[in-house]
Amino acid sequence: MNTYDQHGYYGATPGMVTITEPYVFQTLQSLMSNSVTILTTRGIVQGVVCNVLPDHVVIEKADTMFFVRLPEIVWVMPSY
């Protein structure tokens, strides 16, 4: 029988989260609340690191939030 949970997810069961880019993840965590320049496969993103999660980072610049997936990051550099 196909069942959905209260949030609309099919077969929602707790699962393990795996960090696919552990070194990028750790680097971004060390740069929390600092300005950074990130080169992605789509271009450059600059701003302040607001949050780092296992699959993406949240960058804020001028009241705009950018959600960048960690596998799309080529390099990260602190901006001063």
C-alpha positions as CSV (number, residue, x, y, z in Angstrom):
1,M,0.0,0.0,0.0
2,N,1.3,3.5,-0.9
3,T,1.3,5.7,2.1
4,Y,2.4,9.3,2.7
5,D,3.3,10.9,6.0
6,Q,1.7,14.2,7.2
7,H,4.3,16.2,5.2
8,G,3.5,14.4,1.9
9,Y,6.6,12.3,1.8
10,Y,6.3,8.8,0.5
11,G,7.6,6.1,2.8
12,A,9.2,8.7,5.1
13,T,11.5,6.9,7.5
14,P,14.5,8.2,9.4
15,G,17.7,7.8,7.6
16,M,21.4,8.5,7.9
17,V,22.8,11.7,6.5
18,T,26.1,11.4,4.7
19,I,28.3,14.4,4.0
20,T,29.4,14.1,0.3
21,E,32.0,16.9,0.5
22,P,33.5,16.6,4.1
23,Y,36.5,18.9,3.5
24,V,34.4,21.6,1.9
25,F,31.8,21.2,4.7
26,Q,34.5,21.6,7.4
27,T,36.1,24.6,5.6
28,L,32.7,26.4,5.3
29,Q,31.9,25.7,9.0
30,S,35.2,27.3,10.0
31,L,34.1,30.4,7.9
32,M,30.7,30.8,9.6
33,S,29.7,34.5,9.9
34,N,32.6,35.6,7.6
35,S,32.6,37.0,4.1
36,V,33.6,34.5,1.4
37,T,34.0,34.1,-2.3
38,I,32.8,30.8,-3.7
39,L,33.5,29.6,-7.2
40,T,30.7,27.2,-8.4
41,T,30.2,25.4,-11.6
42,R,27.9,28.2,-12.6
43,G,29.9,31.2,-11.5
44,I,31.0,33.2,-8.4
45,V,28.9,33.8,-5.3
46,Q,30.1,36.3,-2.7
47,G,28.6,37.0,0.7
48,V,28.5,36.0,4.4
49,V,28.2,32.3,5.4
50,C,24.9,32.1,7.3
51,N,24.5,28.3,7.6
52,V,26.3,25.1,6.6
53,L,24.4,21.9,6.2
54,P,25.5,18.5,5.0
55,D,24.3,19.1,1.4
56,H,24.4,22.9,1.0
57,V,25.6,26.3,2.3
58,V,23.5,29.4,2.8
59,I,25.2,32.7,1.7
60,E,23.7,36.1,2.4
61,K,24.5,39.3,0.4
62,A,22.4,42.5,0.5
63,D,19.4,40.8,2.1
64,T,19.4,38.0,-0.6
65,M,20.0,34.4,0.4
66,F,21.9,32.0,-1.9
67,F,21.6,28.3,-1.4
68,V,24.6,26.5,-2.9
69,R,24.9,22.8,-3.1
70,L,28.3,21.5,-1.8
71,P,29.0,19.3,-4.8
72,E,28.8,22.4,-7.1
73,I,31.6,24.2,-5.2
74,V,35.0,24.4,-7.0
75,W,36.8,26.4,-4.4
76,V,36.1,28.7,-1.4
77,M,38.2,31.8,-0.3
78,P,37.7,34.1,2.6
79,S,37.0,37.7,1.5
80,Y,38.4,40.6,3.5
